[in-house]
Each structure stands twice: as C-alpha cells, then as structure tokens.
Amino acid sequence: MKLTDIQKKARKMGINNTWKYKKRDLIKEIQRKEGNFDCFGTATVYCDQFTCLWRSDCLK
C-alpha cells in the first residue's frame, strides 16, 4: 500500500499529523488504534496474524 493511502486511512481513524510519520511507524500507530499488536515489520519468516491488512507488506 502506498504511503498516501496509509495516511488517508490514518486520518479517517483520527490520527493527526500523518506527514511526520515514516510508513512503518504510521502503520504501527494504525495497528495500535485498531487494538491490534503493533508488530509491522518485525516478523522475519513467519506471521500468525492471517487477517492483518498489512501482512503482505510486512513480510516483504
């Protein structure tokens, strides 16, 4: 997902000043806001969060 799309999603969730976040940090902020683990980018080989919106980007 492109950064601009992630910023739009974050703003809809009430996260302000999205321009000051790096992509990884903004996704983690969204994960926290959703009540999920803020684990984006931490999986090395395996991820058990099969319903996560960010899973495919995370495992790249």
Buried (B, 14 or more C-beta within 10 A) or exposed (E): EEBEEBBEBBEEEEBEEBEEBEBBEBBBBBBEBEEBEBBBBEBEEEBEBEEBBBBEBBEE
